[in-house]
């Protein structure tokens, strides 16, 4: 009999594909639309508002498709609603830039939580890693991976270090992002913050992949 069960990494590939689509529709498309409209002579306010509104259909579609409102979708929708409300209350284009600042602040809060988890309880990467392991290996594989916490001192140290680095990087990124949002000229905010975000994330992921292989932490 042919085994028709999906390969272990199929779930992981679906997660990666979903994240890529999220970045595409919520970061890249709004940025391209903003600069395209500005090049066409559209005002900063309308170009920013268009970037906000173009992301909304994709977020709503993911909620309808999955039939649930997960944390990421909730945060994204809250940011979109906040942007629209503030945009309608003020004709100052800087007000719409709060979307960038709010998103950065949430990332910083998540990073702060990761730092706290290093010294209080178990590090966040244990929980996050178990979720990834379950996607890749199933419930039994995830349980076996997480069980190393109780028996492997190197595993515990590695997860603490990895969590601390992620937490510190997210907090630092949020601070830099907020400074850029509230000091840069309006027309530069979208491009500069996007480039900085992608560059920071690429460096962090490269370090993460190297470190988990070095310390044998791969979920």
C-alpha positions in Angstrom: 0.0 0.0 0.0 1.3 3.5 -0.9 1.7 5.8 2.1 -0.4 8.8 1.2 0.5 10.8 4.3 2.1 14.2 3.6 5.8 14.5 4.0 6.9 16.0 7.4 8.0 19.3 5.8 4.8 19.9 3.9 3.3 21.7 6.9 6.4 23.8 7.3 6.3 24.8 3.6 2.7 25.9 4.0 3.7 28.0 7.0 6.6 29.6 5.1 4.4 30.2 2.0 1.7 31.9 4.2 4.3 34.1 5.8 5.7 35.1 2.4 2.2 36.0 1.2 1.6 38.0 4.3 4.8 40.1 3.8 4.0 40.5 0.1 0.4 41.8 0.6 1.0 43.7 3.9 4.4 45.2 3.3 5.6 45.1 -0.3 2.4 45.9 -2.1 1.5 48.9 0.1 5.0 50.2 -0.3 5.0 49.8 -4.1 1.5 51.4 -4.3 2.5 54.3 -2.2 5.5 55.2 -4.3 3.6 54.5 -7.5 0.8 56.9 -6.5 3.4 59.5 -5.3 5.1 59.3 -8.7 1.7 59.9 -10.3 1.3 63.1 -8.3 -1.1 61.8 -5.6 -0.9 63.5 -2.2 0.9 61.9 0.7 -2.3 61.4 2.6 -4.1 59.5 -0.1 -1.0 57.5 -1.1 -0.7 56.3 2.5 -4.4 55.6 2.9 -4.3 53.5 -0.3 -1.5 51.5 1.2 -3.6 50.9 4.3 -6.7 49.9 2.4 -5.0 47.6 -0.1 -3.8 45.3 2.7 -7.3 44.9 4.3 -8.9 42.5 1.7 -6.0 40.0 2.1 -6.3 40.0 5.9 -10.1 39.6 5.8 -9.7 36.8 3.2 -7.2 34.9 5.4 -9.6 35.2 8.4 -12.5 33.9 6.2 -10.4 31.1 4.7 -9.0 29.9 8.0 -12.3 30.5 9.8 -10.5 31.9 12.8 -8.9 35.2 13.9 -5.3 34.3 15.0 -3.0 36.7 16.8 -1.2 37.9 13.7 -4.5 38.6 11.9 -5.9 40.3 15.0 -2.9 42.6 15.3 -3.0 43.4 11.6 -6.7 44.2 11.6 -6.3 46.4 14.7 -3.5 48.3 13.0 -5.6 48.8 9.8 -8.6 50.0 11.7 -6.5 52.3 13.8 -4.9 53.8 10.7 -8.3 54.3 9.0 -9.9 55.9 12.0 -6.9 58.3 12.7 -6.7 59.0 8.9 -10.4 60.1 8.9 -9.9 62.3 12.0 -6.9 64.1 10.6 -5.7 65.2 7.2 -2.1 65.2 8.4 -0.2 62.4 6.5 2.1 61.9 9.5 -0.9 60.5 11.4 -1.2 57.6 9.0 2.4 56.7 9.7 1.3 55.6 13.1 0.6 52.3 11.4 4.4 51.8 11.1 5.0 52.9 14.6 2.3 50.7 16.1 3.5 47.6 14.3 7.1 48.3 15.5 5.9 48.8 19.1 4.1 45.5 19.1 7.3 43.8 17.8 9.2 45.5 20.6 6.7 44.2 23.2 7.0 40.7 21.9 10.8 41.0 22.1 10.5 42.3 25.7 8.3 39.3 26.5 11.0 37.0 25.1 13.7 38.7 27.3 11.5 38.3 30.4 10.9 34.6 29.6 14.7 33.9 29.6 14.8 34.7 33.4 11.2 33.9 34.4 10.0 30.4 33.7 11.0 28.8 30.4 12.3 30.7 27.4 9.9 31.7 24.6 11.8 29.7 22.0 10.9 26.5 23.8 7.2 27.2 23.1 7.8 28.5 19.7 10.1 25.7 18.8 7.6 23.1 19.9 5.0 24.6 17.6 7.4 24.4 14.7 8.4 20.9 15.6 4.8 19.8 15.7 4.3 21.2 12.2 7.4 19.4 10.9 7.3 16.2 13.0 3.9 15.8 14.4 2.8 15.7 18.1 5.1 12.9 19.1 8.2 14.5 17.5 7.4 17.8 19.1 7.0 16.2 22.5 10.4 14.4 22.1 12.1 17.7 21.1 10.6 19.6 24.0 11.5 16.8 26.5 15.2 17.6 25.9 14.7 20.6 28.2 14.5 18.3 31.2 17.6 16.2 30.4 20.0 18.3 28.3 21.8 21.3 29.9 23.3 22.4 26.6 19.8 22.4 25.1 18.6 24.6 27.9 21.5 27.1 27.6 21.1 27.2 23.8 17.4 28.0 24.0 18.0 30.8 26.5 20.8 32.4 24.4 18.7 32.1 21.2 15.6 33.6 23.0 17.7 36.5 24.5 19.2 37.4 21.1 15.8 37.4 19.4 14.3 39.5 22.2 17.1 42.0 22.2 17.1 42.3 18.4 13.3 42.9 18.3 13.4 45.5 21.0 16.3 47.3 19.3 14.5 47.1 15.9 11.4 48.6 17.4 13.3 51.5 18.9 15.1 52.2 15.6 11.8 51.8 13.7 9.9 54.3 15.9 12.7 56.8 15.6 12.7 56.6 11.8 8.9 56.8 11.6 8.7 60.0 13.6 11.8 61.7 12.2 12.0 60.9 8.5 10.3 62.9 5.8 6.9 61.2 5.0 8.0 60.1 1.5 11.0 58.2 2.9 9.3 56.4 5.8 7.9 53.4 3.8 11.1 52.7 1.8 13.6 53.2 4.6 11.7 51.3 7.3 11.1 48.4 4.9 14.7 48.1 3.9 15.9 48.4 7.5 13.3 45.7 8.5 14.2 43.3 5.8 18.0 43.8 6.4 17.6 43.3 10.2 15.4 40.2 9.7 17.8 38.7 7.2 20.7 39.1 9.6 18.7 37.7 12.5 17.5 34.7 10.6 21.0 34.0 9.3 22.3 34.0 12.9 19.4 31.9 14.1 20.0 29.2 11.5 23.7 29.1 12.2 23.3 29.0 16.0 20.6 26.3 16.1 22.7 24.1 13.9 25.8 24.7 15.9 24.0 23.9 19.2 21.8 21.1 17.8 18.6 23.0 18.6 16.7 22.4 15.4 13.1 21.6 16.0 
